[in-house]
Amino acid sequence: MAEILQGDGSAAQAVFFHPYLAAPAEVHNGTWVRTYVANGWVRFFSGYALEFPPPGSAEDVWHTLFAGSLGLPLLVLVVGSVASVALPVVLYCCHPKVRSSTGGPPTALLAGACVLTISCLLASACVSSWTNNDSLSVFAWQMTHLGANVELAGKLAMALNHSGVAVIEDLERMKTDCPQGIRDYLGESVDAIVSDVSGYIVAVDGMRGTLTQVPQKIDSLKEQAVLASNFLGWCLAVPWVLSFLSCCAIAITVAIVEKSGRRMASRCQGCELPCLSTGCVAPAMCTISFVGAGFLLASILTSGFCEVATETTLSYAQQSFGNGSKTYSMTEYYLAGNGHNPVQTDLLVAESQVSRAIEWVKRYADIIAASCPQWKAEGDSILNLETVQYTINQTETLLAPEHIYPFYHALVNEMVCGSAVAGMTLAAMLQLFVGLVCLPLLICAASCVIETLVEERSLLHGIHGHQFEPLPQDDLEHKPLD
């Protein structure tokens, strides 16, 4: 705080000793930084991923990254394509025949396949909803919340600037509104306080300049997260809808055969294989395999990023903000816990200078009010400076690393590298199981049931559709008895 040395009782000899305003010491491994522990899916998929490229990498580097991550997705896609082609061939050529223990239609097998398929569809819907809601959608919401905090800090800095300008105007009026005697008494101390408040304004402007680029980058990331969330939602919905429609088509066909007559049953027997297996189930299986392979590829690429998430984020921030810029230093301070925070430095300077100004105004407020009653701004100046001090404290709390870092931890470590990877993987596995296991099992069971029902109707109405006609009554009367 300011220390005023008075010699012969005149304030003209007041000398202000500014405290040493050193920048905060360099921080290494800040206590607010949490150690990232990769989950099992990230550790598994990272083995299939190549090193994540640094910013500014050439296109061939990105092509190499994608090509090196295609092993497992291509295997899934090939298996799905082969299965989608093999299913119609098996149904056409082999005509699987399964009967119940009594020789009737295998309704128990069909019911079991239905229960399994419905259970997997419900589980897939739950996982898909959880993945979309707890990953990219929440990511966008968290980015909005973080951007609002940074924007609020910028608005507070602007308010601090306006308050400082108002205080300087009040102090400058003392040179004209107060008599010469009080001006001589105060001496150069007024200029010193004006200099302090001016320095505070410069510090606040520096803080605002450091924060200027951050909201724009946050808005850009939020827009990309919204687009990715919408795309993820469609990718999660398409396989589920195709599987559900395939199940409905199979159920309708079985219901028609069960409730219809012999002719309709025979027609359904003839159209069930080409329509359902070739025209409905096989394309659904192929599409599900493609989407599932895409999810696995996304999980592999995301896991590769998550292995070096903080380093990669800082390298891209360095390219975006510029190496050595205050904004990049602030980003490194928050995310890695290293270096110093220019915003905190500016706030400390501003806080110290405002404290000195408040002490000076409080010390001389009574003298000024008694000597120059026409200058009535001393009360407003004190109020403005105390409001400024409170606002600075609020800004320090808002920009504290313990407040900012949890946003990064929740966004990157928990959502992108946690729920997103696990959710996409579980959704892909459930969809692949429905597409490559449940649907083939369901259509094969339905085919066996349909074929058994058609055979039962053929036996009931005549073999191969030939019905025995009753003999005329006349023939029965003239026929001799044995």
C-alpha positions in Angstrom: 0.0 0.0 0.0 1.0 3.6 -0.4 3.2 5.0 2.3 3.0 8.8 2.6 6.0 10.6 4.2 5.2 14.1 5.3 8.0 16.5 6.3 6.9 19.9 7.4 3.2 19.0 7.4 2.7 19.7 3.7 1.2 17.1 1.5 3.2 18.5 -1.3 6.1 16.4 -0.2 4.1 13.3 -0.3 6.1 10.5 -2.0 4.4 7.2 -3.1 6.4 4.1 -2.8 4.8 1.6 -5.2 5.1 -2.0 -4.0 7.1 -4.4 -6.2 4.6 -5.6 -8.8 6.4 -8.7 -10.0 4.7 -11.1 -12.3 3.4 -14.3 -10.7 6.1 -16.9 -10.4 6.4 -19.5 -13.1 4.1 -22.5 -12.4 5.1 -26.0 -13.2 2.6 -28.9 -13.0 -0.2 -26.8 -11.5 -2.1 -28.5 -8.7 -5.4 -27.9 -10.5 -4.4 -30.1 -13.5 -5.9 -33.6 -13.2 -4.1 -36.7 -14.5 -5.9 -38.2 -17.4 -6.5 -41.9 -17.1 -7.6 -43.5 -20.4 -10.4 -46.0 -20.2 -10.2 -49.5 -21.6 -11.7 -48.6 -25.0 -9.2 -45.8 -25.5 -6.3 -48.0 -24.6 -7.6 -50.7 -27.0 -8.2 -48.5 -30.0 -5.1 -46.5 -29.5 -3.1 -49.6 -30.5 -4.7 -49.3 -34.0 -4.0 -45.6 -34.3 -1.0 -43.8 -35.7 0.6 -40.7 -34.1 -1.8 -37.8 -34.3 -0.5 -35.2 -36.8 0.7 -31.8 -35.6 -1.0 -28.7 -36.9 -0.1 -27.7 -40.4 0.7 -31.2 -41.5 0.5 -32.0 -45.2 -2.4 -33.9 -46.7 -0.4 -37.0 -47.2 0.2 -37.1 -43.5 -3.5 -37.1 -42.8 -4.0 -39.7 -45.5 -1.4 -41.9 -43.9 -3.2 -41.5 -40.5 -6.5 -42.6 -42.0 -5.0 -45.4 -44.0 -3.2 -46.7 -41.0 -6.4 -46.8 -39.0 -8.5 -48.7 -41.5 -7.4 -52.2 -40.6 -10.2 -53.1 -38.1 -13.0 -51.0 -39.8 -12.2 -52.7 -43.2 -12.4 -56.1 -41.6 -15.8 -55.3 -40.2 -17.0 -53.9 -43.5 -15.8 -57.0 -45.4 -17.4 -59.4 -43.0 -20.7 -57.4 -43.2 -20.6 -57.3 -47.0 -19.9 -61.0 -47.3 -22.7 -61.8 -44.8 -25.2 -59.6 -46.7 -24.4 -61.4 -49.9 -24.3 -64.9 -48.3 -27.7 -64.6 -46.6 -29.8 -64.6 -49.8 -27.7 -67.3 -51.3 -28.2 -69.5 -48.3 -31.9 -68.9 -48.2 -32.3 -69.6 -51.9 -30.1 -72.6 -52.2 -30.1 -74.3 -48.9 -33.7 -73.6 -47.7 -32.9 -74.2 -44.0 -35.5 -76.6 -42.6 -35.9 -76.5 -38.8 -38.9 -78.0 -37.1 -40.2 -78.0 -33.6 -40.0 -81.2 -31.5 -43.5 -82.0 -32.5 -42.8 -81.5 -36.2 -44.6 -78.2 -36.4 -43.3 -74.7 -37.2 -40.4 -73.6 -35.0 -42.3 -70.8 -33.3 -40.1 -71.0 -30.2 -37.0 -70.3 -32.3 -38.8 -67.4 -34.0 -40.0 -66.0 -30.6 -36.5 -66.3 -29.2 -35.0 -64.5 -32.2 -37.7 -61.8 -31.9 -36.9 -61.3 -28.2 -33.2 -61.1 -28.8 -33.6 -58.7 -31.7 -36.0 -56.4 -29.7 -33.7 -56.4 -26.7 -30.7 -55.5 -28.8 -32.7 -52.7 -30.6 -33.8 -51.3 -27.2 -30.2 -51.4 -25.9 -28.9 -49.8 -29.1 -31.5 -47.0 -28.8 -30.5 -46.4 -25.2 -26.8 -46.4 -26.0 -27.3 -44.2 -29.0 -29.3 -41.7 -27.0 -26.8 -41.7 -24.2 -23.8 -41.3 -26.6 -25.4 -38.3 -28.4 -26.6 -36.6 -25.2 -23.6 -37.2 -23.0 -20.8 -36.5 -25.6 -21.1 -33.9 -28.4 -24.4 -32.4 -27.4 -23.1 -31.7 -23.9 -19.8 -30.7 -25.4 -21.6 -27.9 -27.3 -23.5 -26.9 -24.2 -20.3 -26.8 -22.1 -18.6 -24.7 -24.8 -21.5 -22.3 -24.6 -21.1 -22.1 -20.8 -17.3 -21.6 -21.1 -17.7 -18.9 -23.8 -20.3 -17.1 -21.6 -17.7 -17.1 -18.7 -15.0 -15.7 -20.9 -17.3 -13.2 -22.5 -18.5 -12.1 -19.0 -14.8 -11.5 -18.0 -14.4 -9.3 -21.1 -17.5 -7.3 -20.2 -16.2 -6.9 -16.7 -12.9 -5.6 -18.1 -14.8 -3.1 -20.2 -16.8 -2.0 -17.1 -13.5 -1.6 -15.2 -12.1 0.5 -17.9 -15.1 2.9 -17.9 -15.0 3.2 -14.1 -11.3 4.1 -14.2 -11.9 6.7 -16.8 -14.7 8.2 -14.7 -12.3 8.3 -11.6 -9.6 10.1 -13.6 -12.1 12.7 -14.8 -13.1 13.3 -11.2 -9.5 13.7 -10.0 -8.6 15.9 -12.9 -11.4 18.3 -12.0 -9.7 18.9 -8.7 -7.1 21.0 -10.6 -9.8 23.5 -11.6 -12.6 23.1 -8.9 -10.4 23.3 -5.8 -8.6 26.5 -4.6 -4.9 27.0 -5.2 -4.1 26.3 -1.6 -5.5 22.8 -1.5 -3.9 22.1 -4.8 -0.6 23.2 -3.4 -1.2 21.1 -0.3 -2.0 17.9 -2.3 0.9 18.6 -4.6 2.1 15.9 -7.0 0.1 13.2 -5.1 -2.9 13.9 -7.3 -0.8 13.3 -10.4 0.6 10.1 -8.8 -2.9 8.7 -8.2 -4.0 9.7 -11.7 -1.0 7.8 -12.9 -1.9 4.8 -10.8 -5.5 4.8 -12.2 -4.2 5.2 -15.7 -1.9 2.3 -15.2 -4.8 0.3 -13.9 -6.7 1.1 -17.1 -3.7 0.0 -19.2 -3.6 -3.3 -17.2 -7.3 -3.9 -17.7 -7.0 -3.2 -21.4 -4.2 -5.7 -21.6 -6.4 -8.3 -19.9 -9.2 -7.6 -22.3 -6.9 -7.8 -25.3 -5.7 -11.2 -24.0 -9.3 -12.5 -23.8 -10.5 -11.0 -27.1 -9.7 -14.0 -29.4 -10.9 -16.7 -27.0 -14.7 -16.3 -27.4 -14.3 -16.5 -31.2 -12.4 -19.7 -31.0 -14.9 -21.1 -28.5 -17.8 -20.2 -30.8 -16.1 -21.9 -33.8 -15.5 -25.1 -31.7 -19.1 -25.0 -30.6 -20.4 -24.8 -34.2 -18.3 -27.7 -35.1 -19.5 -29.7 -32.1 -23.1 -29.0 -33.1 -22.5 -30.2 -36.6 -20.7 -33.3 -35.4 -23.6 -34.0 -32.9 -26.2 -33.8 -35.6 -24.1 -36.0 -37.9 -23.6 -38.5 -35.1 -27.3 -38.5 -34.3 -28.1 -39.4 -37.9 -25.5 -42.1 -38.1 -26.8 -43.6 -34.9 -30.4 -43.4 -36.1 -30.1 -44.9 -39.6 -28.9 -48.4 -38.6 -31.6 -48.6 -35.9 -34.4 -47.5 -38.3 -33.2 -50.0 -41.0 -33.1 -52.8 -38.4 -36.5 -51.9 -37.1 -38.1 -51.8 -40.6 -36.5 -55.1 -41.5 -38.0 -56.7 -38.4 -41.4 -55.2 -39.2 -41.3 -56.6 -42.8 -40.4 -60.0 -41.4 -43.2 -59.9 -38.8 -45.8 -58.8 -41.4 -44.8 -61.6 -43.8 -45.1 -64.2 -41.0 -48.5 -62.7 -40.0 -49.8 -62.9 -43.5 -48.8 -66.5 -43.9 -50.3 -67.4 -40.5 -53.6 -65.6 -41.0 -54.1 -66.0 -44.8 -55.4 -68.9 -46.9 -53.4 -71.4 -48.9 -53.0 -69.3 -52.1 -51.8 -66.2 -50.1 -49.4 -68.5 -48.2 -48.0 -69.9 -51.4 -47.4 -66.4 -52.8 -45.7 -65.3 -49.6 -43.5 -68.3 -49.8 -42.4 -67.4 -53.2 -41.8 -63.7 -52.5 -40.4 -63.9 -49.0 -36.9 -64.9 -50.1 -36.4 -62.4 -52.9 -38.2 -59.5 -51.2 -37.0 -59.8 -47.7 -33.5 -61.2 -48.0 -32.4 -59.5 -51.2 -34.4 -56.3 -51.1 -34.6 -55.5 -47.4 -32.4 -57.4 -45.0 -29.2 -57.7 -47.1 -29.0 -53.9 -47.9 -29.7 -53.2 -44.2 -26.9 -55.5 -43.2 -24.5 -53.8 -45.6 -25.5 -50.3 -44.4 -25.1 -51.3 -40.8 -21.7 -52.7 -41.5 -20.6 -49.5 -43.2 -21.9 -47.3 -40.3 -20.4 -49.6 -37.7 -17.0 -49.5 -39.5 -17.3 -45.7 -39.5 -17.9 -45.6 -35.8 -14.9 -47.9 -35.2 -12.7 -45.6 -37.4 -13.9 -42.6 -35.4 -13.1 -44.3 -32.1 -9.6 -45.2 -33.3 -8.9 -41.7 -34.5 -10.3 -40.2 -31.3 -8.3 -42.6 -29.2 -5.2 -41.6 -31.0 -5.9 -37.9 -30.1 -6.7 -38.8 -26.5 -3.3 -40.4 -25.9 -1.8 -36.9 -26.4 -4.9 -34.7 -25.9 -3.3 -31.8 -24.0 -0.1 -31.7 -26.1 -2.2 -31.7 -29.3 -4.6 -29.1 -28.0 -1.7 -26.8 -27.0 0.0 -27.3 -30.4 -3.1 -26.3 -32.2 -3.6 -23.3 -29.8 0.0 -22.3 -30.5 -0.7 -22.3 -34.2 -4.0 -20.4 -33.8 -3.0 -17.7 -31.3 0.7 -17.5 -32.2 3.7 -18.7 -30.3 4.7 -16.4 -27.5 1.3 -14.6 -27.5 -0.4 -13.8 -24.2 -3.4 -15.8 -25.2 -1.3 -18.9 -25.9 0.6 -18.4 -22.6 -2.8 -18.2 -20.8 -3.9 -21.4 -22.6 -0.8 -23.3 -21.6 -1.1 -22.1 -18.0 -4.7 -23.3 -17.7 -4.4 -26.6 -19.6 -0.9 -27.8 -18.6 -0.4 -25.9 -15.4 2.9 -24.5 -16.7 4.2 -20.9 -17.2 2.3 -17.8 -16.0 -1.1 -16.3 -16.7 -0.9 -12.8 -18.2 -4.5 -12.2 -17.2 -3.7 -12.8 -13.6 -0.6 -10.5 -13.9 -2.8 -7.7 -15.3 -5.4 -8.2 -12.6 -2.7 -8.1 -9.8 -1.3 -4.8 -11.2 -4.8 -3.3 -11.5 -5.7 -4.5 -8.0 -2.6 -2.9 -6.4 -3.1 0.4 -8.2 -6.8 0.6 -7.3 -6.0 -0.2 -3.6 -3.5 2.7 -3.5 -6.1 5.0 -5.2 -8.8 4.0 -2.6 -6.4 4.7 0.3 -5.5 8.1 -1.1 -9.1 9.2 -1.7 -10.2 8.0 1.7 -7.3 9.8 3.4 -7.9 13.2 1.7 -11.7 13.0 1.2 -12.5 15.1 4.3 -9.9 17.7 3.5 -11.0 18.0 -0.1 -14.7 18.2 0.9 -14.0 21.0 3.5 -11.6 23.0 1.3 -13.4 22.8 -2.0 -17.1 22.2 -1.4 -17.8 22.8 -5.1 -16.0 19.6 -5.9 -18.5 16.9 -4.8 -17.1 13.9 -6.6 -15.0 12.5 -3.7 -17.8 10.3 -2.5 -18.5 9.0 -6.0 -14.8 8.4 -6.7 -14.5 6.2 -3.5 -17.7 4.4 -4.5 -16.4 3.8 -8.0 -13.1 2.6 -6.8 -14.6 0.2 -4.3 -16.9 -1.1 -7.0 -13.9 -1.5 -9.2 -12.1 -3.5 -6.5 -15.0 -5.8 -6.0 -15.3 -6.3 -9.8 -11.6 -7.2 -9.9 -12.1 -9.8 -7.2 -15.1 -11.2 -9.1 -13.0 -11.4 -12.3 -10.1 -13.1 -10.5 -12.6 -15.7 -9.2 -14.1 -16.1 -12.7 -10.7 -16.6 -14.3 -9.1 -18.7 -11.6 -7.5 -21.9 -12.9 -9.6 -24.0 -10.5 -12.7 -22.6 -12.2 -11.5 -22.8 -15.8 -9.7 -26.1 -15.9 -12.8 -28.3 -15.0 -14.4 -27.1 -18.2 -11.4 -28.6 -20.2 -11.4 -31.7 -18.1 -15.1 -32.3 -18.6 -15.0 -31.5 -22.3 -11.9 -33.4 -23.4 -11.1 -36.0 -20.8 -14.6 -37.0 -19.7 -16.7 -36.4 -22.8 -14.6 -36.7 -26.0 -12.1 -39.2 -24.6 -14.6 -40.9 -22.2 -18.3 -41.1 -23.1 -17.9 -40.4 -26.8 -15.4 -43.3 -27.5 -17.2 -45.7 -25.2 -20.6 -44.8 -26.5 -19.7 -45.0 -30.2 -18.0 -48.3 -29.6 -20.9 -49.8 -27.7 -23.4 -48.5 -30.3 -21.3 -49.9 -33.1 -21.1 -53.3 -31.5 -24.8 -53.5 -30.7 -25.7 -52.4 -34.2 -23.4 -54.9 -35.8 -24.8 -57.6 -33.6 -28.3 -56.7 -34.7 -27.4 -56.5 -38.3 -25.1 -59.5 -38.7 -26.5 -61.9 -36.1 -30.1 -61.0 -35.1 -31.5 -60.1 -38.5 -30.1 -63.3 -40.3 -31.3 -65.4 -37.4 -34.7 -63.8 -37.4 -35.2 -64.1 -41.2 -34.0 -67.8 -41.2 -36.4 -68.6 -38.3 -39.2 -66.8 -40.1 -38.3 -68.7 -43.3 -38.6 -72.0 -41.5 -41.9 -71.0 -39.9 -43.3 -69.9 -43.3 -42.2 -73.0 -45.1 -43.7 -75.2 -42.4 -47.0 -73.3 -42.4 -47.2 -73.6 -46.2 -46.5 -77.3 -46.1 -49.2 -77.8 -43.4 -51.7 -76.0 -45.6 -50.7 -78.0 -48.7 -51.3 -81.3 -46.7 -54.6 -79.9 -45.5 -55.9 -78.9 -48.9 -54.2 -81.5 -51.0 -50.7 -82.4 -51.8 -49.0 -79.8 -54.0 -52.3 -77.9 -54.0 -54.4 -80.7 -55.5 -57.7 -81.0 -53.6 -59.6 -84.3 -53.6 -63.2 -83.9 -55.0 -66.1 -86.0 -53.6 -67.7 -88.6 -55.9 -71.1 -87.8 -57.4 -74.1 -89.2 -55.5 -75.3 -91.2 -58.5 -72.1 -93.1 -58.7 -72.3 -94.0 -55.1 -75.9 -95.4 -55.6 -75.1 -97.6 -58.7 -71.8 -98.9 -57.4 -72.2 -102.5 -56.4 -71.3 -103.5 -52.9 -68.5 -105.9 -52.2 
